Structures are given as structure tokens and as C-alpha cells.
Amino acid sequence: MVGVTTSREPVGRALDVLAWMADHQSQPLGVRQIARDLDTTPSTIHRILATFQDRHLVARGDSGEYVLGLELYRICAVIASELSLGRIARTHLQRLTKECNETTLFGTYDSGRGQMMFIDRVEALHPLRYVVDLHQWLPLHAGATGLAILAYLPEEERQRIYAAGLEPATPATIVSVTELEKELEQVRLRGYALSMNQRVQGAVGFAAPVFDSSGMVCGDMCITLPLQRFQAGEFADSLAAMLMTAAAQVTAELKAVGYRAAAHTSGN
């Protein structure tokens, strides 16, 4: 994971626990498990969770276990509803799915991590489709949805991401820096990324970059479909054209409202 460490400071530790909770929503909030994962003591985690309980961010279940509290859900819902990036993209995702009848996604990029995540999706009506999980950090080099962002990052930032490691998600994932740079040049020439089997076996991905008001890449609009339904030629060209139009519209709206992503980091 690029640029992410756990903190030894009290506030930092509390934020680490919040991040752990976000990444383990389906698991019990076990004090010992959190302590092991965050390399700290159970007593430290217990104090943090007790503070969270006082502020209703967590609660105690029927068996005395910690569970997420309603106040935490309220805070998250308010922030999500006001996030202009996702709110603007939503309308265009819905329109794009209606036009192409394939599942569409909106991905965002975090420079500090050197990773992306999907924050929204609109699913197609096909019985055969890929359901992509939201709010999970993903590498940029595996598949079109990351390559469309990676292609437009400064060279120094790309090199920092390469240095952190290029693990294969499937046998088709590009893990050679030389081959990646060649592919990224093609992405910039076309204006979109296209991949097959690179992140998920049997899946085809299209992605086009989205830029903030400063011209910095901050995410991408994506289309995913099963390989069985993919056709090269006019079908692929049509999907790419619709996708690039949608990405350009999101970029225009972000510029209009003055949205700016966090500054890209140099790793220094």
C-alpha cells in the first residue's frame, strides 16, 4: 500500500481504528483482532472503542460485542450526500447505463495511497453481469479502470507506484513497467483504456479519465461487461464514444463547481 502507515499518536490510532472498521464491516469489532491487525495493545483499542461508544460511534450488542453505531452511519451518510464528486457523477452513470445497457462505475483516486476505489455503480439489466464491490482500495495497474487514471499521472508519481510493487490480479495483468508504459501511451492516444481479463477473469473493462478544476486526474468513468458479450469493432467503438462523452461531461461539471482533488504527492 503506497504512502499508508499506522500511527502511534492517540488521534492517529483512533483514525486507524475507524479505517479498520470501514474495511471490516461484516466482521465483529473484536478488540484483540483489531489490536493484532494494527500492531497495538488490546487496552489501547479498548480505550478507543470506549471513547467511540461515549460518542455513539459504536454501541454494544446483545452479547456485549461492539457494533457500529447509528451516529457513525449518520456522519457517513451526510458526508456521502454532500460529496460533489459522487453526486455529479451519479447522473451521468445512470444516463450511460441507459445508453449502453452495461454496468457503469465511477472510480476515484487517492494520491497518498497510489490506489483507486469505486464509489458508485449503476448495474445493467442483463442476467449475466459483473457486480463490482464499492469502497475497496484497488491497484492502478490491473485493468482499464486503473490504467485510465495511471496514464494521466505525472511520471514521478507513476514511478512511485511502480516501486511499491506490481502484483498480478490475473495471469493477464501487466506487471512489467516497460509494457505498462507502452500501454499507457496507447491510453493517452485513444483517450480511454480497454482491458480484458486483467483485473477479473472473463471481464472486459473500458475507462476514461475524469479531471478536476485544476486539470488533475481525479478518477474515471468505467464500463464493465462479460467477455462473452464483448464485440470488437463498431460495438466497442460505440461503448468507448459514449464513455468518453460521459467522462467529459463529469469533468466539465467538476470544473464548473471548482472541485479540486487533494494534491498529487511526490513521495518525499
N, C-alpha and C positions, 0 to 999 in steps of 0.2 A: 504494500500500500504506500503510495507516494506521499511524503510530507505529513504523515499522521503518526502521532505518538500519544501514549497515555501520560497524564500529568501526575506529578507528586504534590501539587498545590491543592488545598482543600476545595477551592472553587473548581479547579480543573478536574479533580476527582469526581465531583458531583456531576459535572458535564459528561465525563466519561461514562458514568452510570446511566445517565439519560440516553446517551448514544447506544449503550448496550441494550437498554430496554427497547429502543426502537428496532434494533436488529434481531431481537428475540421475543417478538410479540406473542408467539404461540407457546412459549415456554414459561414455566413458573418462575417468579422472581426469587430464585434461591440465593440466599446470602453467600453461601460457600461457593456456589458456581460462579457468581459474579466476581467474588474475590479472586478465585483462581484465574478467570479469564482476564482480569485487569491487574493481576500480579500485585495484590494488596492484601490486607488482613480482613478477616470477617468482621472484626469490631469496627473497622473504618466504614465498611459497606453498611453495617447495621446502623451506625450513626447517620449516614447519608439518607438511608431509607426512612429512618425515624423523622428526619427533618422534612423529607418529601411528604410523609404522612401528615405532619402538622399542617402542611400547606395544601393537603388534599390532592397531591400529585400521584400518590399511591394510596391504597387502602388495604385493610386486612380482610382476607376471605374467611369463609366459614371454618376452615381448618387452621386459621392463623397465618396462612401464607400471604405474601404481598401480591397485590394485583394492581393494575393500572387504575388510577383514579379519574373521576369524571372531570376534575379541574384540568388535568393534563389533556384530556380529549378536547375540552373547550378551548384551551390555548392553541392546540394544534389546528383545530377547525377554523379559528379566527385567522390565524396566520395564513393557512392554506387558501382561505376565501379571498384574502387581500393580496395574495402573491400575483402581481400583474403579469408575470411571465406565463404562468399556467393559465390564468384567466383569459388572456389574449389568445393563447394557443388553442384553447378548448373549442372555440367556434370554428376555427379552421380545420381542426381534426375531424369534427363532425361533418363538415362540408366535404372534406377529402374522402372520408369513408363512404359517404353517399355517392360521390362521383365514381370512385374506383371499385367499390364493393369489396374492399380488402381491409384488414385490420391496420389501423394507423396508431402511431405513438409519438409522444413528444419527449425528447431527451434533453437533459441539462448537464452542463459540465462544471466540475469543481477543479479549479486550477491547483489548489493546495494539495489535493489528493492525486491529481492527474487521472481522474476517473470520471465516469458519467453515470447517470441514473435516469430511468424513465419515471416521469412524474404524472403522466396521463396517457390513456389509451381509449380508443373507440373501436369496438370489435365489429367485424363483418358478420353478416348473417349466414355465411357458409357453415354447413355442419362440420366441415374439415377446416380447422384453422389453428393457429398457434396462439396460445394465451401466454403473454409475456408478463412476468411479475413486475410490479412497480416498487419504487423506493429501495432498490438494491444497487449497491455500487458495482459497476462493471468496468472492465478494462477497455481502453480505446482501440486496441489493435485487432480485436477479434470481431470481425463483421462490419457490415456497412454502417450500422448505427453508431459505431465509434469512429470509423475511418472518416466519416464526413466531418467530424469535429477535428480529429487529429490532423487532417490535411491543411487546416487553416490556422494551426497554432504556430507561433514563432519557432524557428529552428532550434533555438536553445531549449525551449520548453519540450519540444519533441524528443530531443536528445536526453533530457532528464527522465522522461517517461521510458524511453528505451533502456536506460541504465538501470531502472528499477526492476527490469525483467519482463520478458515476453513469453508468458506461458501459453501453450496451446489449449484452446477450449475444445477443439475437434482436430482431426488429422488435417483438415483444410485450412486451419488458422495460419496466417502468415506470421512467422516468428523470426524471419531474417530482416535485419534493419535495411539492408540493401534492397530486398524485394519490397519491403514496406514503403520505402521512399519512392520506388518506381510506381507502386500502386497509388500512392498519394498524389503523385504528379498527374496521373490519369484522372483522379477525382477532381483535381483543380481544373483540368482541361474540360471535363464534362459538366462540372458544376454539381455533381451528385456522386454518391458511392453506390456500388452494386456488389453484392456478395452472395455466394451460395455455399451452404454448409459450414461457414466459417465460425459462427457462434453456436448454432444448433444444427445438428444433422437433419437434413431434409427440409431446411428452411431457406427461403430467399429473402434478402433484405435490400431495400432501397432507402437511402437517406440523403437529405440535402441540408446544408448548414443554415443556421439562423444567427444573425449578428445583432449586437446591442447598439445603442445610440452612438457609441464611440467607434463602431466598426469592428469590434472584437467578437470573435465567435463565442457564443454562449450556450449553444445547444443545437438540436436538429429536429426536423420533421422526418418521420420514418413510415415506411410501409413494409409489412411483412406478410408473406404468404407461403403455403406449402410448395415445395419444388414440383409436385405433380401438376399444379395449376399454372406454373410459370411457362410463358412462351417468349422466346426471343423475337426480335423484330418489332412489328408495329405495336404489339401488346406491351412489351417492355418500354418502348419509346413513349407510349401514351401514359403509362404509370409515372415515368420519370418527368414528363412535362407537367402533369397535374401536381406532382410532389414539389417541383421547383417553384411553381406558381404559388402554392400554399406557403412554402418557406419564405418566399419573397414578401408575401403579404404580412406574415408574422413579423419579419424584420422591419417592414415599413411601420407597423403599429408600435413596435418597441421603440423605434426612433422617434415617433410622434409623441410618445409619453415620456421620453427621456430615460428609459430604462437602461441601467448600466450594471453589468456583472462585476463581481469582485475582480480586482486587477490580477493579471496573469503574473505568476511568481517565477523568479529565476532560479530558485532553489538555493540561493546563497543565505 
